[in-house]
């Protein structure tokens, strides 16, 4: 596996190089300390995996990604800057590391990149990331399925339904998507300002509530006509959430 390391600080490049020494099947074929050099190295060296520092003054690495017509390599982003919307990385199913780099998290990120990100899916994944960074109020999410990824707007998800280690995602005007993540995993990446877990089995988009029914613990009727239970212990918290956010 051919690797390029992109970071404007030589010490950070040395740290990554040392961490990669243990992998016999990984060869570092290039390094770069600027956006322009990174672009040149990537085009000329055709890497399999690239470690990209987000901030390369006076530019950031997203400027370069926007210029590439295709992204046929894996990426692990490396950043010390929380302002670069880390949640946008999670939405887009990419791997990222915060500086200073934790060795255990580094190993997990490498393993995750090698096992879950297929080259033919990269363009969709990174285009989604770039879209989210440019449109923070209109988030798109990569949902992993058994066949790859489906990209949907979070605002168009009606509700999510738990099914053991899988989740059924109900999208406005689209077929239901079976996602290979738990409902808790999905809950962690969806915008908390309008998604609410009403039950251990249901996470709903409160913008699509058509009616609230008081019976028993309570139910919500969604705009597509589905009736979902609210657990008794969630009822009061749910009503308070609605008062604050609707």
C-alpha positions as CSV (number, residue, x, y, z in Angstrom):
1,X,0.0,0.0,0.0
2,X,1.4,3.4,-1.1
3,X,1.1,6.2,1.4
4,X,1.6,10.0,1.2
5,X,1.9,12.2,4.3
6,X,0.7,15.8,4.1
7,X,1.5,18.2,7.0
8,X,3.2,21.6,7.1
9,X,5.3,20.6,10.2
10,X,8.2,18.2,9.8
11,X,7.8,16.9,13.3
12,X,4.3,15.8,12.6
13,X,5.4,14.0,9.4
14,X,8.1,12.2,11.4
15,X,5.5,11.1,14.0
16,X,3.2,9.6,11.3
17,X,6.2,8.0,9.6
18,X,7.2,6.3,12.8
19,X,3.7,5.1,13.5
20,X,3.6,3.6,10.0
21,X,6.9,1.7,10.4
22,X,5.1,-1.3,12.0
23,X,3.1,-1.9,8.9
24,X,5.1,-4.2,6.5
25,X,2.6,-3.7,3.7
26,X,2.7,0.1,3.8
27,X,5.3,2.1,1.9
28,X,5.6,5.9,2.3
29,X,6.1,7.1,-1.3
30,X,5.9,10.9,-0.7
31,X,5.5,13.8,1.7
32,X,4.2,17.4,1.3
33,X,4.1,20.5,3.4
34,X,1.7,22.6,1.3
35,X,-1.5,22.3,-0.7
36,X,0.2,22.7,-4.1
37,X,2.9,20.2,-3.3
38,X,0.3,17.8,-2.0
39,X,-1.7,18.0,-5.2
40,X,1.5,17.4,-7.2
41,X,2.5,14.4,-5.1
42,X,-0.9,12.8,-5.2
43,X,-1.2,13.2,-9.0
44,X,2.3,11.9,-9.7
45,X,2.6,9.1,-7.1
46,X,-1.0,7.7,-7.3
47,X,-1.2,6.7,-3.6
48,X,-3.6,4.2,-2.0
49,X,-3.8,6.1,1.3
50,X,-3.1,9.8,2.2
51,X,-2.8,11.4,5.6
52,X,-4.0,15.0,5.1
53,X,-3.4,17.8,7.6
54,X,-6.5,20.0,7.4
55,X,-4.8,23.4,7.9
56,X,-1.9,24.2,5.6
57,X,-1.5,28.0,5.9
58,X,-2.4,30.1,3.9
59,X,-4.7,27.3,2.6
60,X,-6.6,24.3,3.9
61,X,-6.7,20.9,2.3
62,X,-10.3,21.2,1.2
63,X,-9.2,23.7,-1.4
64,X,-7.2,21.0,-3.0
65,X,-9.9,18.3,-2.8
66,X,-12.3,20.6,-4.6
67,X,-9.8,20.8,-7.5
68,X,-9.4,17.1,-7.9
69,X,-11.7,15.6,-10.6
70,X,-11.6,12.2,-8.9
71,X,-10.5,10.9,-5.5
72,X,-9.3,7.3,-6.0
73,X,-7.4,7.0,-2.7
74,X,-8.2,6.6,0.9
75,X,-7.9,9.6,3.3
76,X,-7.3,9.9,7.0
77,X,-7.6,13.5,8.0
78,X,-5.4,14.8,10.7
79,X,-6.2,18.1,12.5
80,X,-5.7,20.1,15.6
81,X,-8.5,22.4,14.8
82,X,-12.0,21.7,16.2
83,X,-13.4,24.6,14.2
84,X,-13.2,22.4,11.1
85,X,-16.6,20.8,12.0
86,X,-15.5,17.4,13.2
87,X,-19.1,16.3,13.1
88,X,-19.0,17.0,9.3
89,X,-16.3,14.3,9.1
90,X,-18.6,11.8,11.0
91,X,-21.5,12.6,8.8
92,X,-19.4,11.7,5.8
93,X,-18.0,8.4,7.1
94,X,-14.4,9.5,6.8
95,X,-11.6,8.7,9.3
96,X,-9.9,11.6,11.1
97,X,-7.4,12.0,13.9
98,X,-7.0,14.9,16.4
99,X,-3.5,16.1,17.3
100,X,-1.6,15.1,19.4
101,X,-2.2,11.7,17.8
102,X,-3.2,8.9,20.1
103,X,-1.4,5.7,19.0
104,X,-4.4,3.4,19.7
105,X,-6.8,5.8,17.8
106,X,-4.2,5.9,14.9
107,X,-4.3,2.1,14.6
108,X,-8.1,2.0,14.6
109,X,-8.2,4.8,12.0
110,X,-5.8,2.9,9.7
111,X,-7.7,-0.3,10.2
112,X,-11.1,1.4,9.6
113,X,-9.8,3.1,6.4
114,X,-8.4,-0.1,5.0
115,X,-11.5,-2.3,5.8
116,X,-14.5,0.0,5.2
117,X,-13.6,2.6,2.6
118,X,-13.6,1.1,-0.8
119,X,-11.9,3.2,-3.6
120,X,-15.0,3.2,-5.8
121,X,-17.0,4.9,-3.0
122,X,-14.5,7.6,-2.2
123,X,-15.7,10.3,-4.6
124,X,-19.2,10.1,-3.1
125,X,-17.9,10.2,0.4
126,X,-15.6,13.1,0.0
127,X,-18.0,15.1,-2.1
128,X,-20.5,14.7,0.8
129,X,-17.9,16.0,3.2
130,X,-17.2,19.0,1.1
131,X,-20.9,19.7,0.7
132,X,-21.4,19.6,4.5
133,X,-18.5,22.0,5.1
134,X,-20.0,24.4,2.6
135,X,-23.6,23.9,3.7
136,X,-23.6,23.3,7.5
137,X,-27.4,24.0,7.7
138,X,-28.3,21.4,5.1
139,X,-26.4,18.3,6.2
140,X,-25.9,15.2,4.0
141,X,-25.1,11.9,5.6
142,X,-23.4,8.7,4.3
143,X,-25.4,5.8,5.5
144,X,-23.5,2.5,5.3
145,X,-25.4,-0.4,3.8
146,X,-24.5,-4.0,2.8
147,X,-23.9,-2.7,-0.7
148,X,-21.9,0.4,0.0
149,X,-23.2,3.9,1.0
150,X,-26.5,5.8,0.5
151,X,-26.2,9.6,0.7
152,X,-29.3,11.4,2.1
153,X,-30.1,14.8,3.5
154,X,-30.6,14.6,7.3
155,X,-33.6,17.0,6.9
156,X,-35.4,14.5,4.7
157,X,-35.2,11.6,7.2
158,X,-38.6,11.0,8.8
159,X,-37.5,8.6,11.5
160,X,-35.1,5.7,12.2
161,X,-36.2,2.3,13.6
162,X,-33.9,-0.1,15.5
163,X,-33.6,-3.7,14.3
164,X,-30.9,-5.4,16.4
165,X,-27.5,-4.3,15.0
166,X,-29.2,-2.7,12.0
167,X,-31.4,0.4,11.6
168,X,-34.2,1.1,9.1
169,X,-34.0,4.7,8.0
170,X,-37.3,6.1,6.6
171,X,-36.7,8.9,4.1
172,X,-39.3,11.3,2.7
173,X,-40.4,10.1,-0.7
174,X,-37.7,7.3,-0.9
175,X,-37.5,3.6,-0.2
176,X,-36.6,2.6,3.3
177,X,-32.8,2.1,3.8
178,X,-31.4,-0.8,5.8
179,X,-28.3,0.7,7.5
180,X,-25.5,-1.5,9.0
181,X,-25.2,0.6,12.1
182,X,-27.2,0.5,15.4
183,X,-29.8,3.2,16.2
184,X,-27.4,4.6,18.8
185,X,-24.7,5.0,16.2
186,X,-27.1,6.9,13.9
187,X,-28.4,9.0,16.8
188,X,-24.8,10.2,17.5
189,X,-24.4,11.7,14.1
190,X,-27.8,13.2,13.4
191,X,-28.5,16.9,14.2
192,X,-29.7,17.0,17.8
193,X,-31.7,20.2,17.3
194,X,-34.5,18.3,15.5
195,X,-34.0,14.6,16.1
196,X,-35.3,13.0,19.3
197,X,-35.1,9.4,20.7
198,X,-38.7,8.8,21.8
199,X,-38.2,5.1,22.4
200,X,-35.4,2.5,22.5
201,X,-36.6,1.6,19.0
202,X,-37.4,5.0,17.5
203,X,-35.4,8.1,16.7
204,X,-37.7,10.7,15.0
205,X,-37.3,13.9,13.0
206,X,-39.6,16.2,15.0
207,X,-40.2,18.4,11.8
208,X,-42.3,15.5,10.4
209,X,-44.6,15.0,13.4
210,X,-48.2,15.3,12.2
211,X,-50.0,14.6,15.5
212,X,-49.3,13.8,19.1
213,X,-51.7,11.3,20.9
214,X,-51.9,11.2,24.7
215,X,-53.0,7.6,25.0
216,X,-50.9,5.4,27.4
217,X,-47.3,6.6,27.2
218,X,-48.2,8.6,24.2
219,X,-47.8,8.2,20.4
220,X,-46.7,10.3,17.5
221,X,-48.2,10.2,14.1
222,X,-45.6,11.0,11.4
223,X,-46.5,12.8,8.2
224,X,-46.3,9.4,6.3
225,X,-49.1,8.1,8.5
226,X,-46.9,5.8,10.7
227,X,-47.8,5.7,14.4
228,X,-44.9,5.3,16.8
229,X,-44.8,4.7,20.5
230,X,-43.3,7.1,23.0
231,X,-41.8,5.3,26.0
232,X,-43.2,6.4,29.4
233,X,-39.9,7.5,30.7
234,X,-39.3,9.7,27.6
235,X,-42.7,11.4,27.5
236,X,-42.0,14.4,29.7
237,X,-38.6,15.0,28.2
238,X,-40.1,14.8,24.7
239,X,-42.9,17.3,25.5
240,X,-40.3,19.7,26.9
241,X,-38.1,19.3,23.8
242,X,-41.1,20.1,21.6
243,X,-41.9,23.3,23.5
244,X,-38.3,24.5,23.2
245,X,-37.7,23.6,19.6
246,X,-40.9,23.8,17.7
